[in-house]
Amino acid sequence: MGLRDGELLPGTLDLLILLAVEARPAHGYAIMEAIWARSGELFRAEEGALYPALHRLQLKGWLAAEWGLSEANRKAKFYKLTRTGRKQLAKERARWKRVALGMSRVLAAE
């Protein structure tokens, strides 16, 4: 069973969301677009996974949200990192760098 094009590896969505809102608050669609663009159009966060993940990250205290107007002048919920979210982002970033380094080493050993 392999990954389809654009499909995320298990455990990556939280990190991708935290990275997408690291610099400034963003609404759900902008987060999806940021993940797509920052990954070089490799990773796609589908709405069915993104919005439950945003809610879960709010419950964990990693994200805060407030209502505002989108670029299209529509009401949207904007998500931003909390202090706890910034700490978690640092942990997740370090963990994924270790995973990527290990996988690079294994793949280079072929």
C-alpha positions, 0 to 999 in steps of 0.5 A: 500500500503506497502513498498516492500523489499529494497524500501526506505521510501519517504524522506530518499534517500537524507539523505542516499546519504549524509551519503554515501559521508560523509567520502570521495567522491564516484561515483554513484555505490559506493554510491548504494553499501554503502547504501545497506551495511550500511543499513544491506542490507535493503535499495536499491537505484535504479539507476532510483532514485539515479542519479536524486537525485545526480543531484538534490543535486548538484543543491541545492549545497549540493554535488560537483562532479568531474570526476575521475577513479573508482576502475575498472579503468573506468571514473566515476563522484565522488560526495563529500559533500560541506560545505552546504551539511555538514550543511544539513546533520547535520539537516537531521540527527537530524530530522531523529533521532527525527522521529525514536525516535517518531516511537520507542515510538509509537511502544513500546506503543502497 
